[in-house]
Amino acid sequence: MPVGAGPLVNDSLQEKYSARCFRWDWPGRASALLASRAAIVGCGAIGAAAANLLARAGVGYLRIIDRDFVEPSNLQRQTLFDESDALNVLPKAVAAERKLRSINSGVAVEGIVADLSPRNAEALLAGVDLLLDGTDNFETRFLINDVAVKSSRPWIYAAGVAS
């Protein structure tokens, strides 16, 4: 879906999201959500949960950026993945893309297997409205912050015990 383009809100979409906490008849509210674009860096416990919720909420486009592969030790806390993902040693971005598309086929999902670095950060984080940080290291977190500040885009971050 091109930047700025969004699907029309029809009866089918209204039914799908009818339990939403906001009212669909508020002008532009549903269309704005369906046209929104987010990048999630890191698809571990926090990133996987966030991606799952954003896809279910109907955010129109999700870009998942992660360099790691699904491992059996991930499965108890990274709820987007299952044993077959670990058995097949899938990259988290690829497994997340497949799962999110099956959860909500109306959401465009792009999984990118990459390490966010100073060389590629601006390109990988371009064309989205929101930056969501699910990483577990400060170097990447500072890099995402730099891109967010430079581009005046919102950056949401969360962390577990380690960072």
Secondary structure, DSSP 8 states (H G I E B T S, - for coil): --TT------HHHHHHTTTSSS-TTSTTHHHHHHH-EEEEE--SHHHHHHHHHHHHHT-SEEEEEE--B--GGGTTT-TT--HHHHHTT-BHHHHHHHHHHHH-TTSEEEEEE----TTTHHHHTTT-SEEEE--S-HHHHHHHHHHHHHHT--EEE---S--
